[in-house]
């Protein structure tokens, strides 16, 4: 199985699929393509019909899009344990994962993912602040509901945590003020060995994309 990803410094979409597979010890070969380069444009059509990363190759099966990859891995390689076992919790986990997947455009624009960014608070516009507030509401709601079952959104690590992992890095590097519950959850994500591995690899990359620099 091969997982094609972009720069670890910048590619939050790649992080989601990569982290989900690494957390559950699903073996895969990693292929990194530097995004927004001529090399990427030349090589990505051989891997992805959508022309984007991440994309997963499992024998003859090709899955593009981070959420679809995580769902596939959960079904084929985890027998469903990558989502909560309770049907209500599972539906909620899918709902907040889809919300992250399709929303929060202002947050992405105002706080681009950059693992090499030197920490420092920044000002953001009101729309981005609304995105931050909504994400904090999500984190607080599910940590309150499932906090006694474990340290992640639904107790055990799930697809939903992988979807919010890039946000944790953003909130950390841009020093977004957080309440106690949200801060504890952010620290839980950042403390994951796979997250630290990704962040350190991203910091070591020398590529610089002006469009992704704050």
C-alpha positions in Angstrom: 0.0 0.0 0.0 1.3 3.4 -0.9 0.3 6.8 0.4 1.2 9.8 -1.7 1.5 13.0 0.3 2.6 16.6 -0.1 5.1 18.6 1.9 4.9 17.8 5.6 5.7 21.5 6.3 2.5 22.7 4.6 0.0 19.9 3.7 -2.6 19.5 6.3 -4.7 17.3 4.1 -1.8 14.9 3.8 -1.3 14.9 7.5 -4.9 13.7 8.2 -4.6 10.5 6.2 -0.9 9.9 7.2 -1.6 10.3 10.9 -4.7 8.0 10.8 -2.6 5.2 9.2 0.4 5.8 11.5 -1.6 5.9 14.7 -3.2 2.5 14.0 0.1 1.0 12.7 -1.3 0.4 9.2 1.8 -0.3 7.1 2.3 1.8 3.9 5.0 3.2 1.7 5.2 7.0 1.8 5.8 8.9 -1.4 6.3 12.6 -1.0 5.6 15.1 -3.8 6.4 18.8 -3.2 3.2 20.7 -3.9 3.0 23.7 -6.2 6.1 22.7 -8.2 6.6 21.6 -11.8 7.7 18.2 -10.5 4.4 17.8 -8.7 2.4 18.8 -11.8 4.4 16.2 -13.9 4.1 13.3 -11.4 0.7 13.7 -9.8 -1.4 12.5 -12.8 0.3 9.1 -12.5 -1.0 8.7 -9.0 -4.3 10.7 -8.7 -7.2 11.3 -11.1 -8.0 14.4 -9.1 -4.5 15.8 -9.4 -4.2 16.3 -5.6 -2.7 14.8 -2.5 -3.2 12.7 -0.5 -4.0 9.7 -2.6 -3.9 6.1 -1.4 -3.0 3.1 -3.7 -4.0 -0.3 -2.2 -3.2 -2.8 -4.9 -5.5 -1.8 -7.8 -7.7 0.4 -5.6 -7.0 4.1 -5.8 -8.6 6.4 -3.2 -8.1 10.2 -3.3 -9.3 12.7 -0.7 -8.2 12.5 3.0 -11.6 11.7 4.4 -12.3 9.0 1.9 -8.9 7.5 2.6 -9.5 7.4 6.4 -12.9 5.8 5.9 -11.4 3.2 3.6 -8.6 2.4 6.0 -11.2 2.1 8.8 -13.3 -0.3 6.9 -10.7 -2.5 5.2 -7.8 -2.5 7.7 -9.4 -1.7 11.1 -12.7 -3.5 11.1 -14.4 -0.2 12.0 -12.4 0.6 15.2 -11.2 3.9 13.8 -14.7 5.3 14.6 -16.8 5.1 17.8 -18.7 1.8 18.3 -21.8 3.6 19.5 -24.0 4.4 16.6 -24.9 7.9 17.8 -21.2 8.8 18.6 -20.2 7.4 15.2 -22.7 9.6 13.4 -21.5 12.6 15.4 -17.8 11.8 14.6 -18.6 11.6 10.9 -20.6 14.9 11.1 -17.8 16.9 12.7 -15.2 15.3 10.4 -17.3 16.3 7.4 -17.7 19.8 8.9 -13.9 20.1 9.1 -13.5 18.7 5.7 -15.8 21.1 3.9 -15.7 24.2 6.1 -13.5 26.7 8.0 -12.2 28.4 4.8 -11.4 31.7 6.6 -9.4 29.8 9.2 -7.4 28.1 6.5 -6.7 31.4 4.7 -5.8 33.4 7.8 -3.8 30.7 9.6 -2.0 28.6 6.9 -0.4 25.4 8.1 3.3 25.8 8.4 5.2 23.5 10.7 8.3 25.7 10.4 6.6 28.9 11.5 8.2 30.4 14.6 5.5 30.6 17.2 3.8 34.0 17.6 0.3 35.4 18.1 -1.3 37.0 15.0 -4.4 39.0 14.4 -7.2 37.4 12.4 -10.4 38.7 10.8 -13.9 38.3 12.4 -14.8 35.4 10.0 -11.7 33.5 11.0 -12.5 34.2 14.7 -15.9 32.7 14.1 -14.3 29.6 12.7 -12.0 29.3 15.8 -15.0 29.7 18.1 -16.9 26.9 16.3 -13.9 24.5 16.4 -13.5 25.3 20.1 -17.2 24.6 20.6 -16.8 21.2 18.9 -13.8 20.2 20.9 -15.4 21.3 24.2 -18.7 19.6 23.4 -17.2 16.2 22.7 -14.5 16.3 25.3 -17.2 17.0 27.9 -19.4 14.2 26.6 -16.7 11.6 26.3 -13.9 12.8 28.5 -14.3 9.9 31.0 -13.7 7.4 28.2 -10.3 8.7 27.1 -8.3 11.8 26.1 -9.6 12.2 22.5 -12.8 13.7 21.1 -14.8 10.5 21.5 -12.6 8.9 24.2 -10.4 6.7 22.0 -8.5 8.1 19.0 -10.7 8.2 15.9 -11.0 9.5 12.4 -12.4 12.8 13.9 -9.1 13.4 15.8 -7.1 12.9 12.6 -9.3 15.5 10.8 -8.6 18.1 13.5 -4.9 17.4 13.9 -3.8 20.2 11.5 -5.9 22.7 13.4 -4.1 21.8 16.6 -0.8 22.7 14.9 -2.3 26.0 13.6 -3.6 26.9 17.1 -0.3 26.1 18.6 2.0 27.9 16.3 -0.2 31.0 16.1 -0.8 31.0 19.8 -4.6 31.1 19.6 -6.1 31.6 23.1 -7.9 28.5 24.3 -9.8 27.6 27.4 -8.7 24.7 29.7 -10.6 21.9 28.0 -9.6 22.9 24.5 -6.0 23.4 25.5 -5.8 20.0 27.1 -7.1 18.4 23.9 -4.7 20.3 21.7 -1.8 19.1 23.9 -3.0 15.5 23.7 -2.9 15.7 19.9 0.5 17.4 19.8 2.0 14.8 22.2 1.3 11.9 19.8 4.6 10.5 18.6 3.4 10.5 15.0 2.4 14.1 15.3 5.9 15.0 16.6 7.5 13.0 13.9 5.4 14.9 11.2 6.1 18.3 12.7 9.9 17.7 13.0 10.0 16.4 9.4 8.1 19.5 8.3 10.5 21.8 10.1 13.4 20.1 8.4 12.0 20.7 4.9 13.7 23.5 3.0 11.0 24.2 0.4 9.5 27.7 0.8 6.0 28.4 -0.7 5.3 32.1 -0.4 1.5 31.5 -0.8 1.6 29.3 2.4 3.7 31.7 4.5 1.8 34.0 7.0 
